Amino acid sequence: MTKHVVILVHGTWGKKSDWHTDPESPLRKSMQESLGCDVCHDDTSRHCCVTFERFLWSGANNVPARLKAGKKFRKYLRAIREEYPDATMHAITHSHGGNVAMYALRDTDSIEQSQLLASLTCLSTPFVHASPRALGEDVGRKLRRSMTILTLLILLMTAIVLFASLPELYRVLFDGAPLIAAATAAVALLVLYPIVHLLFTGIHKWAQRYADKMALPHKLGVQTLIIRGAGDEASAVLDFAQFVSSISTKLIHACVRIAAKQQFFRWCKTVFIGAGLLWLAGLAFPSVLVVFDKNYVGWWGVLLFVPILIWLFATGFAWMSMVVLILSVFPFGGLTLAAFSLYVSVESTPPGFWDVQQLTPRPYSMESGVIVRHPTHSHPEALGKLRRWYQEHFPHLDDARSIA
């Protein structure tokens, strides 16, 4: 008779991992030893008391996939509870499977949590934290405004370089009517400014809601164990993500210090209006800027914007550096956009107090001439900690083991 149901939840890209697909995997054997009975293939086995179930999700490396899997896992737990109403439920997760389980239990109360699961084990889970950047409403608004101006300046410079490189395009579009070209450019800038500003404001508000969706529970009504391995893939993500979060925060603060100054916007407006007037003058009086074969804008038009180029480099470098850093850690899903308005980091635990056990750092071992490292789901020390933890938190299992 099934007394225990052990649900195995794989991590990112882990649907076919041996640790939860192989009936003879070290983790399954360790759980059988911990529970003191055999796997229930039918009801005839004398010491049968444990059934293993596998929860499968997409395994995609993005937050929406894990949030969707969390909802699915919550329904799955309720269905398993109905199927095994008298069994004790345990969940063992690996990598981002731990986040999936946390999302599943987060939106239930402690009573239902304890009914759905007796224990939750997270192996090498990189817990993703997200919180709004503490910029203040005024500074944040100015920062978004500076991003709008920066974007429009980039578009302005792109148009100049385009017409300078392709004079035929300018002739086709505006030949014989430079004033129309100037008016068109002026209207385009006036229309684009509020659109771009609304875009950045919308992204900022959306990011705040995204942070709420990603919130991890501070505690659970379930016995929870977190096992961390030294130098595993989760540790690598932790280290690199912390580095990126630190650098991106310093870059944000550098931009904030500039954006918080009133004279910055006065100078920005002056440069922006001056640059626009120079460009419009070049369109209205193309003969002034003729350099290469009646090039109606000419490379001199670009040279007139050298001060703007310097400003673009100084201000844009911080933003572009942050873009590259964020994309290197969060290359998938909405977290890429949200990371500009949120402080995103990867931590060893969710917020709050948790039972965490760290494996002893060990060097790589040589087996048959190949460098080998045991992941936490098959690491002998991790499995030993798991067995001892079950003995401490579920002492009634000792009776089952003695009978077996």
N, C-alpha and C positions, 0 to 999 in steps of 0.2 A: 504494500500500500504506500502511496506517495505521501511522505510527511514533509518533504522539502522540495521546493521548486527553485532551481538556480537559473536565472535568466542572464544570458551572456550578450553584451552589447558591444559591437565592434566600433572601431574608431574611423578616422578618415581613410578612405580607400581600403577598408579592411574587411570587405564582405567575404573574401575567400581565405582569410587568415586561418592558419592551422589551429591556433589556440582555442578557437570556438567552433571550428568545423570538425576537428578530429576527435572522435570519441575517446581516444587514448592520449589526449594531450596532457602535459604535466599539470595544467591548472585543473582540469576535470578530475584527474586522479587525486590531486591534493584536496579538492572539495569533498570527494568521496571519503577520504581519510578523515577530514575534519568532521564530517557529519556521521561517520561511523557506519556506513551502509553502502550497498551496491546501487547501481543504476536500475531504475524500474523499466524493464522492457515489457514486462507483463506482471500480473499479480501472483505469480507462482513462486517467485524468489523469496526465500525465507527472510533474508536481511535487506530486501529491497525497500528503499525509502526516499530516494532522491531522483528527481526528473530534471533533465537539462532542457532548457528552451533557448532558442536563438532569436533575438530581435534584429531584424534587418532594416536598414535605412539606406539612403542614397550614398552616404559616405562622402558627399561633396564637401570641399574645403571652403565653406562660406557660412555666414551666420543664418541667412534665411533657411538654408537646408537643415541646419541644426534646430532652429525654432520649429520648423514643420515636423521634423522627426520627434521633437519633444511632445508635441500634441498627439502624434501618432502613438508614441510610447505610453502616454498616459491612458489612452483608450485600450492599448494592448494590455497594460497591467490590470485594468478593470476586467477585461475579458478573461485573463488568466486566473484572476481571483474567483470569477464565477465558475470556471472550469475546475479549480481546485479550492473549494471553499474552506477546507480544514487544514490546508498545507501552510507551512511557513515559507514566505517568499524572500528570496535573496537575489540581488542584482550585482553582477560584476561587470564593470565597464572598463574599456581601454581607450586611451587618448581622448579625442573629442566625444567619444561615447559618454564620458562623464558629464560633459556639458549638456548633452541630450537628456540624460537622466535628471540633471538639476532643473532644466527647463520644464520637464514633465511634472516634477513634484512641486515646483515653485508655486503653481497656481491652484494648489489644493491645500486644505487646512491640515493641521498636525494630526488630527484624528484619522482622516482619510489616508494620510501618508503612512501612518503606522498600520493601517489595515491593508494597504497595497504592498508594503515592503517591511520586512523585519530588519534588513541590513542592506547597505549600499557600499560597494567597494569601487574606488576610482584608481585605476592604475595609470600612472604617467599622464595625467590629464592636464593640459595647459588651459587654465581657466581664464577666459577673456573678460576683462573689466572695461567698462566705458562710463565716463562721467563728463558732464559739460566742463569746458575749460573755464576757469575762474577769471574771466576778463572784465566782468562788469558790463552792464547794458550799454553805457555810453561808449566805452572803449570798443566793445564788440561792434557797435553800430559804425563807429569810425573805421574800424578795421575792414568791415564789409564794404564801406564806401571806397576805401583805398584800393581794395581788390577790384572794384568796378572800374575805377579810373585806370588802374594798371591794365585791365583787360582791354579797355577802349584804346589805350595807347598802343598796345600790341597790335590791335586790329588796324590802327592808323598806320603804324610802321609797315605792317604787312601790305597794305594797299599801296603805299609809296614804293616799296621795293618791287611789287608786282608790276606797277605801271612803268617803273624805271627799267625793269628787265624785259617787259613786253610792250614797247611803244605802240605797236600795231593795235593792241587791244584798246589803248587809250584813243587812238585815231578812230577806230570803229565805233566806240561808245560815245565819244564826246567831240569829234572833229567838227569844227565850225561853230560849236556852241560851248565855249569854256565856262561861261557864266552859268549855264544849266548844270554843268558838271560840278561847279562850286556849290550851287544851291542844293544839288542832290546830295553831295557829301555832308553839307551842314545839316540837312534834314535827317540823314541817316544817323549822324552822331547824336542828334537830339532825341531820336526815337530809340536808339540802342541803349542810351544811358539808363533810363528807367527800367527797361527790360532786363538788362544785365544786373542791375541793382536788385530787382525783384527776384531774379534767379538766385543770387547769393543769399538773400534773406530767406527765401524758401528752403534752400538747402540747409541753412542753419536751423530753422524751425523743425524741419524733417529730422535732422540729426538728433535733436533733443528727444523726439518721440522714439527714435531708433535706440537711444540709450536706455529708455524705459523698457523696451522689448528685450534688451540684452541683460537686464538686471538679474543677478544671481541671488539665491536665497542666503540670508545670514545664518539660518539654522534650519534643520529639518527634524521632523518627529520620527526619524529613522536612525538607527545606529549606523554611523558613517565612518568609513576608514579610507584615508588617502595615502597611497604608497607612491613614493617618488624614487626614481632611479637616478644615479649619478651619471651624467653624460649621455642620457638617452635623447630621443628626438624631441621630447617635451622640454627638456632642459635647454636644448639648442634654440628652440623657439623662444623660451623664456629669456635667455641671454640676449638674443638678437633683437627681440621686440622691446626689451627694456632699453637697450642702447638707442634704438630708433625713437622710442617715445621720449627719451631724455633729450636727444638732439633736436627733434621736431619741436619740443616745448621751448627750447632755447631760441630756435628760429622764430617761433610764434611771438615770444616775448620781445625779440628784437624788433619785429614788425609792429608790435603793440607800442613799444616806446616811441617809435616814429609816428604811428597813427594817433597816439594820444596827444600830440602837440598840435595846437591850433595853427601855428605857422606852417606846419606841413601841408595842411589842406589849402591854405592861401597860396603857397608856392605851387602845389599841385594844380590848382585851378589856373594859376598864371601860366604855368608851362603848358597845360592842356589847351587853354584858349589861344596862347601864342602859337603853339604848334599847329593848331587847327587853322588859324589865320594865315600862317606861312604856307600851309598846304593849299588852302583855298586860293591864295594869291598865285601860287604856282599853276593852279588849274585855270584861273581867270586870265593870267598873263603868261602863257607858256613860253613865249620867246625869251623871257628872263632866264629860264632854266634849260635852254637848249644846249646840249653838250655833244651828244652822239647822234648824228644823222637825224636832226629834228626830233629828238626824243622829247616829248612834250612835258615830261616831268624831270627826267635826267637824274644822274647820280648826285648832282649838286643839291637836288631836293632831299636826298638822304643825308648829305653832309650838314644841311641846315638843322638836322635833328640830332646832331651829335650830343648836345646836352641831355636830350631826352633819352638817348641810348644809354648814357651814363647812369641816368636815374633808373631806367629799366633794369640795367644790370645790377645796380645796388639793391633795389627793392625786390625785383623779380628773382634774383639769385636765391634769396632766403625761401621764397615760396616754391620755386622749382626744386630746390634741394629737398624741401619737405615732401613735395610730391613724389620724388624718386624714392625717398626713404620709406614713405608710407606704402607705395606700391610694392616695394621689395618685401614687405611683411604681410600686407593685406591686399593681395592682388586680385581677390575675388569678391564679388557681391557689393552690397551697399556700404560695407564698412570702409571701402576706399574713400568714398565721398564723406561719410560721417566722421572719419578720422581728422578732418580739417577743423571741425567744430567741437570734437570731443577729444578728451584725453583717453587714449586707448592703450591698455597695457595687458600683458599676459602674466598671470600670477600663479604661484604654486597652489593656492587655495582660493575658494570663494571668500567673500568678506565674513568676518565673525570668527568664532572659535571652533576648531575642527581637530579631529584625531589624525595626525599626520605622522607617518613613519618614513624616514629617509634610509635608503639602502647605503651600505658602506661603499665608498668609492673604491673601485678595483680596476687594475689595468686590463687591457685587452688580453685575451688568452690565445695561444696558438694551438690549433687543432688541425692536424693533417696539413700543416703548412699554410692554413688560412686563418686570418684574424677573425675571431668570433667574439660576439658580445651577447649575453642573454638579455632579452627584453624583459620587462617587469612581469609580463604574464607567464613567463617560463623560467624566471630567475629563481634559483634555489632559495636564496635568502628571502626574496619577496614571498614565495610560497610558504616558507617557514613562518614569517611574520603573520601571514594570513591565517595559518592554522592556529597560532597562539592567540591571535585576536579573537577568533571564534571561540576558543576555549574560555577566554576571559569574559566575553560578553554573552555567551550562550552556554552557561555551565551545565544545563540539563543535557547537553549533547554528550557529556562524559558518561552518563548512564547508558545512552544508546551505543556508545563505543564499547563499553564494558560488556553489554549484552551480546554485541556482535562478536 
